[in-house]
Amino acid sequence: MNIAVCGVAIVLMATLGSLVIVRRNSPQQPIQVKAVLFGLYFWGLVFLQLVVFGLFMG
């Protein structure tokens, strides 16, 4: 159960972080570009958080 809570926290933090980055850095971009950038930022943040989580917990 503890791993599931950590996974949900990682996904929520990555989602919020991606939304903030997309809204802040690309206000003039079309919706399609924002969607692609959101995906890139989301998976980048998930990967980064998983690496950090793995280093500190493993």
C-alpha positions as semicolon CSV with decimal commas, in nm:
position;residue;x (nm);y (nm);z (nm)
1;M;0,000;0,000;0,000
2;N;0,289;0,235;0,076
3;I;0,425;0,199;-0,279
4;A;0,082;0,281;-0,423
5;V;0,062;0,601;-0,218
6;C;0,410;0,702;-0,338
7;G;0,309;0,628;-0,698
8;V;-0,003;0,843;-0,672
9;A;0,202;1,125;-0,516
10;I;0,458;1,105;-0,798
11;V;0,186;1,119;-1,065
12;L;0,011;1,413;-0,897
13;M;0,333;1,609;-0,855
14;A;0,434;1,541;-1,215
15;T;0,091;1,648;-1,342
16;L;0,088;1,971;-1,145
17;G;0,449;2,047;-1,235
18;S;0,384;1,988;-1,604
19;L;0,079;2,212;-1,603
20;V;0,274;2,490;-1,433
21;I;0,566;2,462;-1,675
22;V;0,344;2,454;-1,985
23;R;0,134;2,751;-1,875
24;R;0,438;2,953;-1,773
25;N;0,675;2,887;-2,065
26;S;0,448;2,870;-2,368
27;P;0,157;3,114;-2,346
28;Q;0,166;3,188;-2,722
29;Q;0,179;2,826;-2,842
30;P;-0,117;2,644;-3,002
31;I;-0,303;2,376;-2,807
32;Q;-0,135;2,091;-2,997
33;V;0,213;2,214;-2,902
34;K;0,106;2,258;-2,541
35;A;-0,027;1,900;-2,536
36;V;0,301;1,759;-2,668
37;L;0,505;1,970;-2,427
38;F;0,283;1,857;-2,139
39;G;0,354;1,494;-2,228
40;L;0,727;1,553;-2,249
41;Y;0,741;1,745;-1,921
42;F;0,514;1,492;-1,747
43;W;0,723;1,188;-1,837
44;G;1,045;1,378;-1,767
45;L;0,925;1,469;-1,419
46;V;0,799;1,115;-1,353
47;F;1,134;0,970;-1,454
48;L;1,325;1,222;-1,242
49;Q;1,109;1,155;-0,938
50;L;1,141;0,778;-0,978
51;V;1,520;0,808;-0,994
52;V;1,527;1,025;-0,682
53;F;1,282;0,794;-0,504
54;G;1,488;0,490;-0,600
55;L;1,813;0,648;-0,480
56;F;1,677;0,753;-0,142
57;M;1,460;0,447;-0,072
58;G;1,677;0,174;-0,219
